């Protein structure tokens, strides 16, 4: 009889094979061209990645956050962008699974799990990032519908996705402000348009877009939870999984950068011997591997608490903060080990160097993470 551990190992073996056979050969080409990997998305559907954390009763895989985080890390050891295609989508699904009505779960979750409806979460606006309570997108009740007006920006899957969970103000005058915020499931249609695709330093091949809502009518049945004023809390719950994902990406990238640096250091020779035999390089490699291992442990600690339905904003914040900073530092150290070749797009490490800084910004900046960590330390000590 297969155990949970056996099942996890089978899943990870399948992911490893997919990464080696499908991701690794095309990563450089698609990144350089900033080309959306359509075929990979179809493969992700077949692998069940769009339903990874959705309950089995709705057609998902029902994976734990712990297993999911390991999947993300394995992918990001090679190429970070594909993980964003299903992660933003699963944050949306998490909001519905945790806070949606039974009718919403029955209607949307099977379509999310199959990838028939695929998208992400619409939070950020031109003047509102980490301070979500400053959003200006408004949803006004109009009979059986709400009418949404506003602009969202830096939205992952905004172009290729067809459904988004959109955070709005249903009561702009509410105090405190979060009590006037609501979350809607919005399928693309009249009044919901893509403004432009946003160019990026890294994290290419996944579409990031500006989205415009102009008198966009959405059914009141699509108000997540069926009650106004719950949107901020619903998003916060979804972002716990999102931060664990970002941390898993960081841990994966940190290990990937270390592995590449080690392989190069064992091949590259100076002064008659491999540079891996030089003490200066050995010190860097030791630090890189230790940081990567520590990041992976922090990710698992946060994921296990999430799986137990325990409050984990401190642990998720610690994991996100440390793992993302580790990804940045390890990619930079790897660049130094590669030397002049690190600046060539012929080597994968330059992509890691461009991709990693996003992790320090996404799902709440690391400055915000520090504040969350400290506040939780004080609260738990009290």
Backbone torsions as a table, in degrees:
resi	resn	phi	psi	omega
1	UNK	NA	127.3	-177.9
2	UNK	-71.6	136.1	176.3
3	UNK	-93.7	171.0	177.1
4	UNK	-59.3	-36.9	179.1
5	UNK	-66.0	-41.6	177.6
6	UNK	-61.5	-44.1	-179.5
7	UNK	-62.9	-43.1	178.5
8	UNK	-60.6	-43.6	-179.9
9	UNK	-64.0	-37.1	176.6
10	UNK	-64.1	-43.3	179.6
11	UNK	-63.8	-45.8	-178.3
12	UNK	-66.8	-34.0	176.7
13	UNK	-65.1	-39.2	177.6
14	UNK	-64.7	-42.1	178.8
15	UNK	-64.7	-44.0	178.9
16	UNK	-57.6	-44.0	-179.9
17	UNK	-63.5	-43.1	178.8
18	UNK	-63.5	-44.2	179.3
19	UNK	-60.0	-46.1	-177.9
20	UNK	-67.6	-40.5	-173.3
21	UNK	-87.5	-30.6	-172.2
22	UNK	-113.1	-43.1	-176.5
23	UNK	-78.6	-52.9	-172.8
24	UNK	-55.9	-41.8	-177.3
25	UNK	-68.0	-22.8	-173.7
26	UNK	-112.6	-6.8	-172.0
27	UNK	-55.2	-50.1	-176.3
28	UNK	-63.5	-45.3	-177.6
29	UNK	-61.7	-48.0	-176.3
30	UNK	-72.1	-34.3	176.2
31	UNK	-64.5	-48.2	-177.9
32	UNK	-63.5	-35.9	-179.3
33	UNK	-85.8	-7.0	-173.9
34	UNK	51.0	47.3	-174.8
35	UNK	-104.8	129.7	-179.5
36	UNK	-67.6	129.1	-174.8
37	UNK	-84.8	78.2	-175.7
38	UNK	-56.0	-45.0	-177.6
39	UNK	-65.4	-36.7	177.8
40	UNK	-62.7	-38.2	-180.0
41	UNK	-61.6	-42.2	177.6
42	UNK	-63.6	-37.5	177.2
43	UNK	-66.9	-37.5	177.3
44	UNK	-61.6	-38.7	176.9
45	UNK	-60.5	-45.9	-178.9
46	UNK	-64.8	-35.5	179.1
47	UNK	-74.8	-13.7	-179.4
48	UNK	83.9	14.6	-175.4
49	UNK	-66.0	-28.8	179.3
50	UNK	-73.2	-12.1	175.2
51	UNK	-119.1	21.3	-172.5
52	UNK	-52.0	-47.2	-176.1
53	UNK	-106.0	6.7	176.6
54	UNK	-81.2	138.8	-176.7
55	UNK	-57.5	147.5	-178.6
56	UNK	-60.5	-31.4	-179.0
57	UNK	-64.2	-18.2	177.4
58	UNK	-105.4	12.9	177.1
59	UNK	93.4	4.6	178.8
60	UNK	-88.0	178.6	177.6
61	UNK	-82.8	-20.9	178.8
62	UNK	64.9	32.3	-177.9
63	UNK	-73.0	150.4	173.7
64	UNK	-70.7	159.6	175.6
65	UNK	-62.4	-31.9	179.6
66	UNK	-63.3	-47.8	178.3
67	UNK	-67.6	-41.8	179.2
68	UNK	-58.8	-43.3	179.6
69	UNK	-61.9	-37.5	178.2
70	UNK	-66.7	-37.9	176.4
71	UNK	-60.8	-48.3	-179.1
72	UNK	-59.4	-45.1	-179.9
73	UNK	-61.0	-43.1	-179.6
74	UNK	-60.5	-42.4	179.4
75	UNK	-64.9	-43.2	-174.6
76	UNK	-76.2	-11.6	171.6
77	UNK	-64.3	-20.5	-178.0
78	UNK	-113.3	-46.5	-174.9
79	UNK	-158.3	120.1	-173.7
80	UNK	-75.7	-37.2	-169.3
81	UNK	-53.5	-45.0	-177.9
82	UNK	-58.7	-29.6	-179.5
83	UNK	-64.4	-29.6	179.4
84	UNK	-71.0	-24.1	-178.6
85	UNK	-66.8	-36.4	179.5
86	UNK	-102.7	-17.4	-178.8
87	UNK	-70.8	-49.1	179.1
88	UNK	-58.9	-38.0	177.3
89	UNK	-60.2	-43.5	-176.8
90	UNK	-74.3	-23.4	172.2
91	UNK	-65.4	-43.7	175.5
92	UNK	-57.9	-48.1	-179.5
93	UNK	-61.9	-37.2	179.1
94	UNK	-62.8	-39.5	178.5
95	UNK	-61.2	-40.9	179.5
96	UNK	-71.3	-43.7	-177.0
97	UNK	-65.6	-35.1	-177.5
98	UNK	-86.5	-33.5	-170.2
99	UNK	-127.0	-7.0	-176.5
100	UNK	-72.9	162.4	173.6
101	UNK	-73.1	165.2	178.6
102	UNK	-61.5	-37.8	178.8
103	UNK	-65.0	-40.7	178.6
104	UNK	-64.9	-42.8	178.8
105	UNK	-61.8	-45.6	-177.3
106	UNK	-65.7	-34.7	-177.3
107	UNK	-82.8	-47.2	-170.1
108	UNK	-89.6	-41.5	-170.8
109	UNK	-61.7	-41.3	176.4
110	UNK	-61.8	-36.3	179.2
111	UNK	-71.9	-33.6	174.7
112	UNK	-67.1	-43.9	-176.0
113	UNK	-62.5	-37.9	-179.0
114	UNK	-79.9	-19.2	-175.1
115	UNK	89.5	2.4	176.2
116	UNK	-60.2	-46.9	169.1
117	UNK	-104.6	125.7	-173.5
118	UNK	-143.1	136.3	-179.8
119	UNK	-176.8	-125.2	-175.3
120	UNK	-173.8	-143.9	-173.4
121	UNK	-133.3	130.0	-176.0
122	UNK	-101.1	95.5	-178.3
123	UNK	-112.9	-59.8	-169.3
124	UNK	-64.4	140.4	175.7
125	UNK	-127.7	166.8	-179.2
126	UNK	-52.3	-32.6	-178.4
127	UNK	-118.2	18.3	-179.3
128	UNK	-148.4	111.0	177.5
129	UNK	-117.5	-94.5	179.0
130	UNK	-64.1	-30.7	177.9
131	UNK	-89.6	79.0	-175.2
132	UNK	-63.9	-24.7	-178.1
133	UNK	-69.6	-7.5	179.2
134	UNK	-93.3	7.0	-179.6
135	UNK	-60.5	153.9	-178.7
136	UNK	-116.5	-8.6	178.4
137	UNK	-62.9	128.1	-172.9
138	UNK	-116.8	138.9	172.5
139	UNK	-117.0	120.3	-177.6
140	UNK	-111.4	131.3	-179.4
141	UNK	-68.4	134.9	178.7
142	UNK	-144.0	89.1	-178.1
143	UNK	65.5	-123.2	180.0
144	UNK	-85.8	1.0	-177.6
145	UNK	-120.7	169.7	163.8
146	UNK	-117.5	145.9	177.8
147	UNK	-111.6	121.9	-173.5
148	UNK	-105.9	134.1	174.0
149	UNK	-134.6	134.0	178.7
150	UNK	154.7	-179.5	-178.4
151	UNK	-131.5	135.3	174.0
152	UNK	-115.4	152.0	-179.0
153	UNK	-140.9	159.9	-176.3
154	UNK	56.6	42.2	-177.4
155	UNK	-94.0	114.3	178.0
156	UNK	-66.9	139.9	-177.5
157	UNK	65.9	19.2	-178.1
158	UNK	-67.6	-28.2	-178.3
159	UNK	-92.3	-53.1	-175.5
160	UNK	-82.4	-20.2	178.3
161	UNK	-76.1	159.4	179.8
162	UNK	-123.3	2.9	178.4
163	UNK	-150.5	135.0	-179.8
164	UNK	-135.1	145.5	168.2
165	UNK	-88.2	115.2	-170.9
166	UNK	-110.9	124.2	178.8
167	UNK	-84.5	129.6	-175.9
168	UNK	-134.8	171.6	169.2
169	UNK	-103.5	116.3	173.7
170	UNK	-95.2	-16.5	174.5
171	UNK	-140.4	87.3	-175.7
172	UNK	-62.3	-17.3	-176.8
173	UNK	-97.7	0.1	-175.8
174	UNK	-62.9	144.6	173.7
175	UNK	-133.7	128.0	-6.5
176	UNK	-64.2	158.2	-169.1
177	UNK	-59.8	-33.8	-175.2
178	UNK	-63.8	-21.1	-179.8
179	UNK	-73.4	-10.5	178.7
180	UNK	-103.4	17.1	-174.1
181	UNK	-110.3	138.7	-178.6
182	UNK	-138.1	154.2	-174.8
183	UNK	-117.4	127.9	-177.6
184	UNK	-120.2	144.3	170.6
185	UNK	-88.9	115.7	-173.3
186	UNK	-118.7	112.5	172.4
187	UNK	-86.9	142.2	-176.0
188	UNK	-59.9	142.0	179.8
189	UNK	-176.8	-167.1	-178.0
190	UNK	-57.9	127.9	-179.0
191	UNK	94.0	-5.3	179.9
192	UNK	-121.8	102.8	-173.2
193	UNK	-128.4	160.0	176.1
194	UNK	-91.5	121.5	179.2
195	UNK	-72.8	-55.5	179.5
196	UNK	-165.5	155.7	171.8
197	UNK	-83.1	134.2	-176.2
198	UNK	-96.2	129.4	177.3
199	UNK	-79.5	147.2	-174.4
200	UNK	-136.9	152.6	174.2
201	UNK	-60.1	-47.5	-179.6
202	UNK	-137.1	-163.5	179.8
203	UNK	53.7	40.8	-179.8
204	UNK	-80.5	173.8	178.1
205	UNK	77.6	-19.5	169.9
206	UNK	-101.3	135.0	-174.7
207	UNK	-78.7	130.2	172.0
208	UNK	-119.2	130.0	-168.3
209	UNK	-140.4	161.2	167.8
210	UNK	-93.9	132.5	-179.3
211	UNK	-119.3	138.9	-175.6
212	UNK	-121.7	129.5	176.7
213	UNK	-112.7	118.0	180.0
214	UNK	-126.6	101.0	-177.4
215	UNK	51.4	44.4	179.9
216	UNK	-81.4	120.6	-178.6
217	UNK	-93.3	126.9	177.2
218	UNK	-129.0	139.7	-178.3
219	UNK	-61.4	143.4	176.0
220	UNK	-61.4	-21.6	177.2
221	UNK	-66.1	-16.2	-178.6
222	UNK	-93.4	5.0	172.7
223	UNK	-74.1	111.8	-174.5
224	UNK	-60.3	124.5	-178.2
225	UNK	87.8	-14.4	177.9
226	UNK	73.5	10.5	-177.4
227	UNK	-136.9	130.1	177.8
228	UNK	-67.9	156.1	172.7
229	UNK	86.1	6.5	-178.5
230	UNK	-107.8	0.4	-172.3
231	UNK	-61.3	-41.9	-177.2
232	UNK	-63.4	-44.0	179.1
233	UNK	-66.4	-37.8	179.4
234	UNK	-63.8	-41.9	178.4
235	UNK	-66.1	-42.6	-179.7
236	UNK	-59.7	-39.3	177.9
237	UNK	-65.3	-40.4	178.2
238	UNK	-67.3	-33.3	-177.4
239	UNK	-71.6	-19.3	174.0
240	UNK	-60.0	-46.7	177.4
241	UNK	-65.8	-37.8	178.5
242	UNK	-62.4	-39.1	-179.7
243	UNK	-72.3	-34.7	174.1
244	UNK	-63.6	-39.0	177.4
245	UNK	-63.1	-45.7	178.7
246	UNK	-60.4	-41.8	178.2
247	UNK	-63.1	-41.0	178.1
248	UNK	-63.9	-39.0	175.3
249	UNK	-59.5	-47.0	-178.9
250	UNK	-60.9	-43.7	179.2
251	UNK	-63.2	-40.7	179.0
252	UNK	-65.7	-45.0	179.2
253	UNK	-65.0	-37.9	178.9
254	UNK	-62.1	-41.9	177.9
255	UNK	-69.9	-41.6	179.7
256	UNK	-61.3	-42.1	178.2
257	UNK	-64.3	-39.7	178.9
258	UNK	-64.2	-45.1	-179.4
259	UNK	-62.1	-42.1	179.5
260	UNK	-65.5	-42.2	-179.5
261	UNK	-64.4	-40.8	179.3
262	UNK	-64.0	-46.3	-179.3
263	UNK	-61.5	-42.5	179.9
264	UNK	-66.7	-42.0	-178.0
265	UNK	-64.2	-27.6	179.4
266	UNK	-81.4	-19.9	179.8
267	UNK	-94.3	-39.6	-174.1
268	UNK	-74.9	131.7	-179.1
269	UNK	-118.0	140.3	171.1
270	UNK	-140.2	146.0	178.7
271	UNK	52.4	35.9	173.7
272	UNK	83.5	6.7	178.3
273	UNK	-150.2	160.4	178.7
274	UNK	-60.5	141.7	-177.5
275	UNK	-66.6	-16.9	175.3
276	UNK	-65.0	-14.4	178.4
277	UNK	-91.1	-6.3	176.9
278	UNK	-83.3	135.6	-175.2
279	UNK	-60.0	-39.4	-178.4
280	UNK	-59.9	-39.7	178.5
281	UNK	-72.1	-39.3	179.4
282	UNK	-60.6	-40.0	179.2
283	UNK	-62.2	-42.7	178.4
284	UNK	-63.3	-46.7	-178.6
285	UNK	-61.7	-40.0	179.1
286	UNK	-63.1	-44.2	179.4
287	UNK	-65.2	-42.0	-179.3
288	UNK	-62.3	-47.0	-177.3
289	UNK	-66.7	-36.2	179.5
290	UNK	-67.5	-44.7	177.7
291	UNK	-61.4	-43.1	-179.1
292	UNK	-62.5	-41.7	179.2
293	UNK	-65.4	-41.4	178.9
294	UNK	-64.0	-40.4	178.9
295	UNK	-61.3	-43.2	-179.8
296	UNK	-62.0	-38.5	179.5
297	UNK	-67.7	-39.9	177.2
298	UNK	-63.9	-39.7	178.2
299	UNK	-60.9	-46.7	-178.1
300	UNK	-65.6	-36.5	178.0
301	UNK	-61.1	-45.3	179.3
302	UNK	-65.6	-42.5	-178.3
303	UNK	-64.2	-40.6	179.6
304	UNK	-63.7	-41.5	177.9
305	UNK	-65.2	-39.5	176.8
306	UNK	-60.7	-43.2	180.0
307	UNK	-64.1	-28.9	178.8
308	UNK	-84.7	3.0	-178.3
309	UNK	62.0	28.5	176.0
310	UNK	-93.0	153.8	176.9
311	UNK	-63.1	129.6	-174.2
312	UNK	-137.7	26.3	-179.4
313	UNK	-66.0	-32.8	176.4
314	UNK	-67.6	-49.2	-177.5
315	UNK	-66.5	-40.7	178.0
316	UNK	-65.6	-38.3	177.7
317	UNK	-65.6	-42.7	177.5
318	UNK	-61.9	-45.3	-178.9
319	UNK	-64.6	-44.7	-179.5
320	UNK	-63.1	-46.5	-179.0
321	UNK	-61.1	-54.2	-174.2
322	UNK	-69.4	-45.6	-176.0
323	UNK	-66.0	-39.0	179.9
324	UNK	-68.7	-42.2	177.1
325	UNK	-65.5	-34.4	177.5
326	UNK	-66.2	-39.8	177.5
327	UNK	-60.3	-41.9	178.8
328	UNK	-64.7	-48.7	-177.0
329	UNK	-65.5	-42.5	-179.0
330	UNK	-68.0	-36.1	177.9
331	UNK	-66.5	-37.5	177.9
332	UNK	-68.0	-44.0	178.0
333	UNK	-62.8	-38.2	177.2
334	UNK	-64.5	-39.6	176.7
335	UNK	-57.2	-41.9	-179.0
336	UNK	-67.9	-34.9	177.9
337	UNK	-69.4	-39.2	177.8
338	UNK	-70.9	-21.3	179.3
339	UNK	66.4	-140.9	-176.3
340	UNK	-59.9	-30.9	-179.7
341	UNK	-65.9	-19.3	-178.6
342	UNK	-64.5	-20.7	-178.7
343	UNK	-86.7	-1.8	-178.4
344	UNK	-93.9	133.3	176.4
345	UNK	-68.9	-3.5	175.4
346	UNK	-72.2	-16.2	178.4
347	UNK	-111.0	139.3	-174.6
348	UNK	-67.4	-23.2	-171.2
349	UNK	-63.6	-29.1	-179.7
350	UNK	-65.6	-28.7	175.9
351	UNK	-68.2	-41.0	177.3
352	UNK	-60.0	-40.8	-179.1
353	UNK	-64.5	-33.8	178.8
354	UNK	-80.8	-35.5	-175.6
355	UNK	-76.6	-38.1	-169.5
356	UNK	-58.1	-40.4	-176.7
357	UNK	-58.9	-26.1	178.8
358	UNK	-58.4	-33.8	-176.7
359	UNK	-64.7	-24.7	178.4
360	UNK	-79.8	-9.7	-176.7
361	UNK	-110.5	-44.2	-174.7
362	UNK	-66.7	152.4	179.7
363	UNK	57.4	36.3	-178.3
364	UNK	97.3	119.8	-176.8
365	UNK	-60.2	160.2	179.8
366	UNK	-68.2	-20.9	172.2
367	UNK	-65.8	-41.9	176.3
368	UNK	-65.7	-39.0	179.4
369	UNK	-60.2	-40.6	178.7
370	UNK	-59.5	-42.4	179.8
371	UNK	-65.0	-42.5	178.8
372	UNK	-61.9	-45.2	-179.5
373	UNK	-59.8	-49.0	-177.4
374	UNK	-64.5	-42.0	179.9
375	UNK	-63.9	-38.5	178.1
376	UNK	-70.3	-34.3	175.3
377	UNK	-60.3	-46.6	-179.3
378	UNK	-64.7	-44.1	-178.4
379	UNK	-63.9	-41.0	-178.4
380	UNK	-73.2	-30.9	178.1
381	UNK	-71.1	-30.6	-179.7
382	UNK	-77.7	NA	NA
